[in-house]
Amino acid sequence: MTPLTLYSSAATVTLTSSPRVPFHPLASPARRGFVSFRLTAKKLSVRAMSELVQDKESVVAASTSFTESSEELNHSRTFLDARTEQDLICGIKKEKEAGRLPPNVAAGMEELYWNYKNAVLSSGAPGADKTVISNMSVAFDRMLLGVEDPYTFNPYHKAVRQPFDYYHFVHMYISPLIDFKNSYVGNVSIFSELEDKLRQGHNVVLISNHQSEADPAVISLLLEAHCPYIGENIKCVAGDRVITDPLCKPFSMGRNLICVYSKKHMNDDPELVDMKRKANTRSLKEMATLLRSGSQLIWIAPSGGRDRPDPSTGEWFPAPFDASSVDNMRRLVEHSGAPGHIYPMSLLCYDIMPPPPKVEKEIGEKRLVGYHGTGLSIAPEISFSDVTADCSNPNEAKEAYSQALYNSVDEQYKTLNSAINHRRGIEASTSTVSLSQPWN
């Protein structure tokens, strides 16, 4: 089989839980049964989670009742002990002056605080001010711990759920940024179909656009009430930037990741090109191993990075797909030995955490934050043989299949855009995209 190289940039996580992380009373069991988890999770709507995140005690008290291990006795509790905005801002200055926070990281944390605060307060939700303090105290604590004791991601990273539940932490942080009244899911019944295939041992690949660092959490939160298994078990093909940036790493630790170097940043440093290619090969082998075991759900954005707006119009649209990445993913699925399916999926959530206007080489981008409606849609799987039946050669077939997937993603995106940004709501549904709000 021809060597496979995949490029993307999504988000997060590790094979084993780190003993250096303190005990978290909200940590989930090591493994939940599929059926029992789905039944119980359906009782907890996303709206309930949105209300839960506003309770300061549910976040801060849970995060401060740690049983400190010997490895963490020297970890500063500056942010966990914070109770006010002044405590947090002064805490950043204190940790910087103590040499525990590099100046650039400290500056980024303070900027993030003000952006997050403005976004959450704009929601008008009761207790929003308390939500900001509680969520940012935990976020800053995890960022500080990551600087003091840097976490290393393996090629395949499993979400860290114990002893600190990073998956839950990410949900608590992102949920207040989503305007659920103006958010929609397209074709939710297909997500249920997808779950059934996974339960039967099939592999499923989601080919999608990529809008923000919040994408994986948006997927999980919008499906929490109807298909919680997808959010917890999806494996994201993630670029190296989300596992190296100190402000992003704690959020990445809460996701299942297959870590790669993005094509867009492959040649940023010529001396590292060979190392990056070897690392991608290791990640490819991990993915192949996973697929051979069956029941795998993998999300990849074959554009190799986040969408950007049209510079002349300011309109956002799905970035074009790299046909080779799509074809390599298809061949990997076909050679896994388990039945495989490829679905086109579309995301609209750039206003939650919009990327920089242009691709940047340096780690440490400015992180804007917003409160906005979001959208997620999926279409029926697309068969390679059906699309390429009339193609005369492999290259033509490769391009045709990639374009077919992209066209579906783009069509779904336009429907989501009509519903959310043009405020048409459910009425924006089409003959191919049926919109709903499963959390209601």
Stockholm file with secondary structure:
# STOCKHOLM 1.0

chainA/1-440         MTPLTLYSSAATVTLTSSPRVPFHPLASPARRGFVSFRLTAKKLSVRAMSELVQDKESVVAASTSFTESSEELNHSRTFLDARTEQDLICGIKKEKEAGRLPPNVAAGMEELYWNYKNAVLSSGAPGADKTVISNMSVAFDRMLLGVEDPYTFNPYHKAVRQPFDYYHFVHMYISPLIDFKNSYVGNVSIFSELEDKLRQGHNVVLISNHQSEADPAVISLLLEAHCPYIGENIKCVAGDRVITDPLCKPFSMGRNLICVYSKKHMNDDPELVDMKRKANTRSLKEMATLLRSGSQLIWIAPSGGRDRPDPSTGEWFPAPFDASSVDNMRRLVEHSGAPGHIYPMSLLCYDIMPPPPKVEKEIGEKRLVGYHGTGLSIAPEISFSDVTADCSNPNEAKEAYSQALYNSVDEQYKTLNSAINHRRGIEASTSTVSLSQPWN
#=GR chainA/1-440 SS CCCCCCCCCCCCCCSSCCTTSCCCTTCCCSCCCHHHHHHHHTTSCHHHHHHHTTCHIIIIIHHHCCCCCGGGTTSCCTTTTCCSHHHHHHHHHHHHHTTSSCHHHHHHHHHHHHHHHHHHHTTTCTTHHHHHHHHHHHHHHHHHHHHHSCCCCCSEECCCCSSSCHHHHHHHHHGGGBCGGGCEEECHHHHHHHHHHHHTTCEEEEEECCCCTTHHHHHHHHHTTTCHHHHHHCEEEECGGGGTCTTTHHHHTTSEEEECCCGGGTTSSGGGHHHHHHHHHHHHHHHHHHHHHSCCEEEECTTSSCCCBCTTTCCBCCCCCCHHHHHHHHHHHHTSSSCEEEEEEEEECTTTSCCCSSCCSSSCCCCCCCCBCCEEEECCCCCHHHHTTTCSSHHHHHHHHHHHHHHHHHHHHHHHHHHHTSCCGGGGCCSSCCEECTTC
#=GC SS_cons         CCCCCCCCCCCCCCSSCCTTSCCCTTCCCSCCCHHHHHHHHTTSCHHHHHHHTTCHIIIIIHHHCCCCCGGGTTSCCTTTTCCSHHHHHHHHHHHHHTTSSCHHHHHHHHHHHHHHHHHHHTTTCTTHHHHHHHHHHHHHHHHHHHHHSCCCCCSEECCCCSSSCHHHHHHHHHGGGBCGGGCEEECHHHHHHHHHHHHTTCEEEEEECCCCTTHHHHHHHHHTTTCHHHHHHCEEEECGGGGTCTTTHHHHTTSEEEECCCGGGTTSSGGGHHHHHHHHHHHHHHHHHHHHHSCCEEEECTTSSCCCBCTTTCCBCCCCCCHHHHHHHHHHHHTSSSCEEEEEEEEECTTTSCCCSSCCSSSCCCCCCCCBCCEEEECCCCCHHHHTTTCSSHHHHHHHHHHHHHHHHHHHHHHHHHHHTSCCGGGGCCSSCCEECTTC
//
